[in-house]
Amino acid sequence: MQNRLMTLVEETSLKPSVPKFEIGDTVDVHVRILEGDKERIQVYNGVVIARSGSGTREMFVVRRIVQGEGVERKFPVHSPRIADIVVKRSGKVRRAKLYFLRERSGKAVRLKERFAATTAATTEAKAAAKAERKAAKAAHKKAKAEATAAAKAK
């Protein structure tokens, strides 16, 4: 009973669409900041080093280097203060938490880039494009052969 009530209450405060990002990704977090009666958006970019929680309590930690000093900031995923999360680069990692990056500096902090896995749709599209090129090449060869045969016949 209690769990069902909690999920009903939490569903109202969940964002309808949260961008898919993983640990190791370099992201731009667009944060709404209130200054007096004005509101502006500040972009905080860095590497996602941790994710925790679930539902409305889901959080993620973004780390960046500012003037040679490491700065980490923890954001709630479903917060109304977050306008947008944009994934700039995907990092290839084998850990759930990247706290080891805290001890590293300079080029040692860089992560290898993970490229999007090929899906069935992209594989089919590549195969279709290849078949189309092959058919066009065969048609061109056939037309060229007919042209040379016509030229010899004259």
DRENLO-170625 format. One record per residue (C-alpha): residue number from 1; x, y, z. Coordinates in nm, 2 decimals. Example, Ala and Ser with C-alpha at 12.3 -4.5 7.8 and 13.67 -1.06 7.14 Angstrom:
<sites>
SITE   pos        X        Y        Z
SITE     1     1.23    -0.45     0.78
SITE     2     1.37    -0.11     0.71
</sites>
This chain:
<sites>
SITE   pos        X        Y        Z
SITE     1     0.00     0.00     0.00
SITE     2     0.27     0.25     0.10
SITE     3     0.48     0.17    -0.20
SITE     4     0.20     0.22    -0.45
SITE     5     0.12     0.55    -0.29
SITE     6     0.48     0.66    -0.31
SITE     7     0.51     0.56    -0.68
SITE     8     0.19     0.75    -0.76
SITE     9     0.32     1.07    -0.59
SITE    10     0.67     1.03    -0.75
SITE    11     0.53     0.98    -1.10
SITE    12     0.39     1.34    -1.11
SITE    13     0.74     1.49    -1.05
SITE    14     0.93     1.27    -1.30
SITE    15     1.04     1.44    -1.62
SITE    16     0.86     1.30    -1.93
SITE    17     1.18     1.25    -2.13
SITE    18     1.53     1.23    -1.98
SITE    19     1.82     1.21    -2.23
SITE    20     2.01     0.88    -2.22
SITE    21     2.36     0.93    -2.08
SITE    22     2.60     0.69    -1.91
SITE    23     2.90     0.70    -1.68
SITE    24     3.21     0.83    -1.87
SITE    25     3.01     1.05    -2.10
SITE    26     3.11     1.42    -2.14
SITE    27     2.79     1.62    -2.09
SITE    28     2.67     1.98    -2.09
SITE    29     2.42     2.03    -1.81
SITE    30     2.20     2.34    -1.87
SITE    31     2.11     2.47    -1.53
SITE    32     1.85     2.73    -1.46
SITE    33     1.98     3.00    -1.23
SITE    34     1.76     3.27    -1.06
SITE    35     1.93     3.61    -1.01
SITE    36     1.68     3.83    -0.84
SITE    37     1.37     3.83    -1.07
SITE    38     1.56     3.72    -1.38
SITE    39     1.63     3.36    -1.48
SITE    40     1.92     3.25    -1.70
SITE    41     2.07     2.92    -1.81
SITE    42     2.43     2.84    -1.72
SITE    43     2.60     2.55    -1.89
SITE    44     2.81     2.32    -1.67
SITE    45     3.01     2.07    -1.87
SITE    46     3.22     1.78    -1.76
SITE    47     3.25     1.40    -1.73
SITE    48     2.98     1.20    -1.55
SITE    49     3.17     1.00    -1.29
SITE    50     2.87     0.85    -1.09
SITE    51     2.50     0.78    -1.10
SITE    52     2.29     0.68    -0.80
SITE    53     1.94     0.63    -0.69
SITE    54     1.62     0.57    -0.88
SITE    55     1.30     0.74    -0.96
SITE    56     1.28     1.10    -0.84
SITE    57     1.58     1.04    -0.62
SITE    58     1.81     0.96    -0.91
SITE    59     2.13     1.17    -0.90
SITE    60     2.45     1.21    -1.11
SITE    61     2.79     1.36    -1.05
SITE    62     2.97     1.57    -1.31
SITE    63     3.34     1.65    -1.27
SITE    64     3.53     1.91    -1.45
SITE    65     3.87     2.09    -1.42
SITE    66     3.85     2.47    -1.35
SITE    67     4.19     2.65    -1.34
SITE    68     4.37     2.33    -1.26
SITE    69     4.14     2.24    -0.98
SITE    70     3.89     1.95    -1.00
SITE    71     3.53     2.06    -0.93
SITE    72     3.24     1.81    -0.89
SITE    73     2.87     1.89    -0.88
SITE    74     2.59     1.66    -0.80
SITE    75     2.26     1.70    -0.99
SITE    76     1.92     1.54    -0.95
SITE    77     1.82     1.39    -1.29
SITE    78     1.45     1.50    -1.26
SITE    79     1.51     1.84    -1.11
SITE    80     1.31     2.13    -1.26
SITE    81     1.63     2.34    -1.23
SITE    82     1.79     2.13    -1.51
SITE    83     1.68     2.26    -1.85
SITE    84     1.87     2.01    -2.06
SITE    85     2.14     1.75    -2.06
SITE    86     2.34     1.73    -2.39
SITE    87     2.58     1.44    -2.44
SITE    88     2.89     1.57    -2.62
SITE    89     3.11     1.26    -2.62
SITE    90     3.07     0.90    -2.49
SITE    91     3.36     0.76    -2.29
SITE    92     3.45     0.39    -2.28
SITE    93     3.47     0.28    -1.92
SITE    94     3.46    -0.05    -1.73
SITE    95     3.35     0.09    -1.39
SITE    96     3.03     0.21    -1.23
SITE    97     3.20     0.49    -1.04
SITE    98     3.50     0.68    -1.18
SITE    99     3.63     0.82    -0.85
SITE   100     3.98     0.71    -0.95
SITE   101     3.98     1.02    -1.18
SITE   102     4.01     1.24    -0.87
SITE   103     4.37     1.13    -0.82
SITE   104     4.47     1.18    -1.19
SITE   105     4.56     1.50    -1.36
SITE   106     4.64     1.63    -1.71
SITE   107     4.62     1.38    -2.00
SITE   108     4.57     1.09    -1.76
SITE   109     4.21     1.21    -1.70
SITE   110     4.11     1.15    -2.06
SITE   111     3.89     0.85    -2.14
SITE   112     3.88     0.66    -2.47
SITE   113     3.58     0.74    -2.68
SITE   114     3.30     0.48    -2.72
SITE   115     3.13     0.48    -3.06
SITE   116     2.77     0.39    -3.09
SITE   117     2.71     0.03    -3.15
SITE   118     2.58    -0.05    -3.50
SITE   119     2.21    -0.14    -3.48
SITE   120     2.02    -0.36    -3.71
SITE   121     1.87    -0.05    -3.89
SITE   122     2.20     0.09    -3.97
SITE   123     2.33    -0.25    -4.09
SITE   124     2.03    -0.29    -4.31
SITE   125     2.08     0.07    -4.45
SITE   126     2.44     0.00    -4.53
SITE   127     2.35    -0.33    -4.70
SITE   128     2.08    -0.16    -4.91
SITE   129     2.32     0.12    -5.01
SITE   130     2.59    -0.14    -5.11
SITE   131     2.34    -0.34    -5.32
SITE   132     2.23    -0.01    -5.49
SITE   133     2.59     0.08    -5.57
SITE   134     2.65    -0.27    -5.71
SITE   135     2.34    -0.25    -5.93
SITE   136     2.43     0.09    -6.06
SITE   137     2.79    -0.03    -6.14
SITE   138     2.65    -0.34    -6.33
SITE   139     2.41    -0.11    -6.52
SITE   140     2.69     0.12    -6.61
SITE   141     2.91    -0.17    -6.73
SITE   142     2.62    -0.31    -6.94
SITE   143     2.56     0.03    -7.10
SITE   144     2.93     0.07    -7.17
SITE   145     2.95    -0.28    -7.33
SITE   146     2.65    -0.20    -7.55
SITE   147     2.80     0.13    -7.66
SITE   148     3.13    -0.04    -7.76
SITE   149     2.94    -0.31    -7.95
SITE   150     2.73    -0.05    -8.13
SITE   151     3.05     0.14    -8.22
SITE   152     3.21    -0.18    -8.36
SITE   153     2.90    -0.27    -8.56
SITE   154     2.92     0.06    -8.76
</sites>
